[in-house]
Amino acid sequence: MRVLWRVIVKEFLQIRRDRKMIPVIFVAPIVQITVFGFAVNTDVTNVPTVLVDQDRSASSRELVERFVESGYFEIIGSGERAAEIDRWLVTSQAQLGLVIGQGFGAALASSRPAAVQLIVDGSDAASANVALGYASSVTREFGALVEERRRRAAGAPPVAVGQAVLVPRVFYNPDLKSRWFYVPAVLAMILMVMTMLLSAMGVVREKEIGTMEQLIVTPIRPWQLIVGKLAPFGAIGVIQVFLVTAVTVFGFSVPLRGSFPLLLGLTVLFLLNTLGLGLLVSTLVETQQQAMMAAVFTAMVPMIYLSGLIFPIENMPRVIQLVTYAVPLRYYAEIIRGVFLRGSAIDVLWPEALMLLGMGLFLLAVAALRFRKRLD
């Protein structure tokens, strides 16, 4: 154990001597979580809207007021003809055009269909679909209100129509804030990037500066060298969990409903995978530049795309869904969101924990065998 401890101390001293690496390890995660927390927001509010009101009636003005009061739309300009909206959309000044044709108010007063045209920039399909849903809801509610007023004015009794009423109740994220969904996921990405790159480049650095040969001729056993080099990077990953979690909870008010010690314990299982992948990459390359390129393009990018952090796995083709079962980040993403938002305990997360443990031990075993063969 004394030999192992000295290898660990050597690694920490080597990290401390690299003055440029310290800010990258401890400051960069805080900067990344802060930037991503403010930048990554898919909530659709204050959609820039151009108005073309050709009717100019009390009804058309009231409809526009309801669009604005909903909080989902912001009128940033107006025009006389629908053709003028194209200029706003092309220059990305607006995302939606609201066209109220002549005779809108008269049609409503006589209970005839009164059409309202929406012209939407579909280049961002997700936002366009959400904006269309909001606009349809506002228009439908306005039409029902106008019909109720007309019947009251005519002295007609209200029409009793049997209908199904939807009463939504949202668990875990009642305000449907996208930030609550994405910010915890940034913790997973930061841990993966940092620990995988540090472990891959830390081993390769020994080759580049020529100290690997010196380590080989010492009485250090291969397993001691592997554990001694990976343990400091694992400790750095745990420290990053404390830093990023603090920013997530106190900076962005994302609730931590589950157990933080459980989060730490399951994070260690995830680190087995990232450190194992980093060590495996280090056995395949000869320079730090190659290690960085290999880690980013062969492991990190595919894992981020296939983990469900950005794109829902349910929307992927069946073949790709099967591939995602081999992605460790998929299971850690479920753990992160389960602990933060749903307050999940180990009785719920044990399948993900078991998968991370099995995959981590497998990756470490394969990487250690390759690394030991190079030492021999």
N, C-alpha and C positions, 0 to 999 in steps of 0.2 A: 504493500500500500504506500510505502514511503516513496518508491520509484514513481508510482502513478501520481502521487500528490506533487512531486517535483515537475512532472511533465505538465500538469495543469497549471502550476505556478508559472512555468516557462511561457505557456501560451498567454496567460494574462499579462505578463511583463512585455511580451512581444506586441500584444494589442495596445498596451499603454504607451509604448515607444512610438507607435504610429499615430502621430498627432492628428493627422487628417481623418483617421478612421473613427476617432471618438465622436465628433459631431455627427458623422453618418450613422453611427450605431444608436445614439441616444437622442439627438435633436431631430434627425430626419423623420423618425416615426411620428413625433408630435406634430411636425409641420405637415406631414402627409395626412394624418387624421383630421387636422384642422382644415386644410384646403379641401379635401374630399368631402368633409362634413358640410361645408358651405356650398360647394360646387355641385355635388351630386344631389339633385332634388328633382324628382319627376312629378311633383304635385303640379297640377294644371290650375293656375289662378291668374287673374288679370290678363287674359288672352288679348293681345292687341287686335282691335276690331275696327274696321272701316264701315261707316254707316252710309247707306244710300236710301233716304226716306223720300220716296216720290209721292207719298200720300199726304204727309204733313197734316194729319188729323190728330184729334185727341187720343184716339185708340193707338195710333202708331207711336205717338210720344210716350204713352203709358207702357207699351211693349218695350220700348228702348230703355225706359227707366227700370223696368223689371230685369232686363239683361244686366244693367250696370249694378243694381242693388244686390244681385245674386253673388257678387264678388268674383265671379269667374271670367267676366269680360270687362275690358276697358276700351271705351271709344276714343280712338286716337286721331280720327280724321273723318271727313265726310265727302260725299261726291253727289253729282246729279244723275249719273248713269252707271249702270252695273259694269260697263266696260272699263271704267276708271279704276276699279278695284285691282285689276291685273297689275297695274304699276306698283301698288303697295305690296302685293304679294311677291312680285319678282325681286324687289329690293329688300325683302325680308323685314320691312317696316311693320307689316301686319301679318297675322296668321289666319284671319277670318274676315269675311265680308258679309254684312247683313243687309239684304235688299228687301225693302218693303214697297211693293208696287202700288200704283194708283188704284183707288177703290177698296183699299184694305178695310178702312173704317166702315164704309157703306156695306161691304159684304158681311162684316161681323154683325152690324145692326139688323140686317135682314136674314140672319141665320144661314147665310150662304158660305161655302168654303172660302176662306181668306188665306191665300198662300203667302208664305214668307220664304225667301230664297237665302240659303247659306252657301257661300263660296269659301272653301277651305283649302289652305295650303297643305297638301298631302305628303310633302317631302318628309315630314316627321309623322309617320303613320300613327304611332302610339298617342301623341298629343292630339292629333286630329280626331281620332276616334273618341277620346275623352271629351274634347270640346264639343263635338257633335252631340254626344249624349247629354251634356249639360244644356246645350241650346234647345234640344228637343224637349227636355224636361221643363224649361222655362216657358217655351211656347205652348206646350200642352196645358200647363197650369193656368196660363193667361187665358187660353181659350175657354177652359172650364169656368173661370171666374166671370168672363164676359157673358157666357150663357146663363149663369146663375143670376146675374144682374138683370138680364133681359127678361127672364121669367118673373122675377120679382116686380119689375116695372109693369109687366102685363097683368099682374095679379094672379098668375098661374101658380098652383101649388108646386112645391119641389118634387122632382121626379125621383121616386124611390127605385133604384136599380140595384139588384144584387150584384155584388162585385167582390173579388178577392183583394184584400188589403195586405200589402207587404209591410211588415214592421221589422226593419233591420236592427240587428244587435251585433255589434262588432266586438269580438274579444281581442285582448292583448295589444291592440293598436286602435283604440276607439276613434281617433281622429284621422286614421289612415294616413299618417305622416310617412312619406317615403324615406325620410331621413332615418327613422327608427329601423327601417329595413336594411338600408345600405351601410350606415356608419359601423355597426358591429362587424359587417363583412370586411370592412377595411382592415380590422385587426387581424383577420385570418390572412389577408394578402400581405400585410406588412411582415407578419411572422414567417410566412413562407419565403418571401423574397429575401429577407435579411438572413435568416438562419441557413437557407440553402446556399446563398452566395458566399456567406462567410465561411461555411464549412468547406465548400468546394475550393475557394480561392486560398483559404488558410493552408490546406494541404499542398496545393500546387505551388504556393509561394516557397515552401521548403525546397522544392525541386529547383525553382528558378534561382534562388540565392545560394544553392549548393549545400544546404545544411541537412538535406535528407540523407546523404551518404554518411554524414557524421552520426546521425541518429541510428542508422542501420548498424554501425560498428559498435554501438554502445550495448550494454547488457539489457536494454529495454525490450520487453517482449512485445510482439505485434499488438496484442489486445490492449496492453497498457498504453501504447502509443495512440491507438485508435480512440480509446476512451479519454485519454488525456487531452487529445486535440479537440474532441467533440464536446466534452463537458463544459468548457468555458462558453462555447457558442450556445449551448442549451441554457446556461445560466443567463446569458444576455437576452435570450428569447423570453425567459420568465420575467426579467426586469421590464422588458418592453410591454408585457401584458399589464403590469401595474401602471405604467405610464399611459398607455393608450386607453385602458379602461377608465382611468381617472378623467382623461379628457372627454371620453365618450359620455360618462355619467354626469360630470359636473359642468362640462363645457357645452354639451348639446342636449342635456336633460333626457338622455335615453335611459329608460329604467333598467336597472339590474335586478330582476325579480327573483332570480335563482341564487344559488350559493356560489360565492366567489372562490372559496377553496375547491369546490367541485370543478369550476372553470379552470383553475390552475392545474388540477390533477389531470383533466382531460387534455389540456394544452400540452402537457408533458408527453402524452401519447402521440399527439400530432407532431411534436418536435422529433420524435423517433423517426417519423417518415421524412420530414424535411432534411434532417441531418443525414439520414441514410442516403437520400437522393443526392445530397451534396457530396458525400464521400464517394458515392458511385461515379458521379461526374468527374471527380478528381482523378479517378483511376483510368479515365478514358482520354484525358487531355494532358498537355505538357506545359501550357502557359496559363497565366491568370486571365488573359484576354480570351483564350479558347474556353476556359472554364465559365466565364461570364456568358459568352454567346451560347454555349451548350446548355447551360442552366436555364437561360431565359427562353430560348426558342424550342427546346426539346421537352421541357418540363413545365415551366411556370405558365407560359401562355396557354398551352392546351389545358392545364389544370384549371386556370381561371375561367376559360370558356365552358368547360365541361362540368364545373362544380355546382352550378345553379346559383352562384353569387350574382350573376348578371342576367343570364338567360334561363328561364324556367326549364327544368329538365323534362317536364311533362310535354312541352311543345316540340321536343327534339324527335327525330325519327327513331323508330324502335331500336335499330342497330346501334345508334349513337347512345341511346339510353342504357343499353347493356354495357357499353364501354365506360360510362360514367361510374359504374360500380368499382372500377379499378383506380379511381381518382381519390386519394386521401382527403383532398380539400372538400369533396362533397360531404363527407361525414362530419368534418370539423365545422363546416358552414351550418349544418343542422344543429350541432352542439351549441355554437355561438348564439344563434337565434333562439334556440330552445331555452338556454340559460338566461339570456338577456330579456326576452320578450314574454315567453310563456312560463318562466319559472320552473322549467322541467328539472326533475331530479334524476338520480342514477337509475331508478326503476324504469324510467322512460328512455334514457339515453344509453342504456347498456349495450344495445346492438351496435350503435355507432362507436362506442368505446372499444368493444371487442374487435370490430373491424380495424380500427386504427392500431390497436395493439398487435394484431396478427400481421397486418401489412407492414407496420414499422419494424417488427422483428425480422420479417422476411427481407426487407430492403437492407437493413443493417447487416444481416448475415451474408447476403450476396455481395454487398460492398466490402465487407470485412474480408471475405475470401479472396476477392480480387486484389485488395490492398495488401493482404498478407502474401499473396503470390508474388507481387512486385517486390516486397521486402526480401523474400527468400531468393 
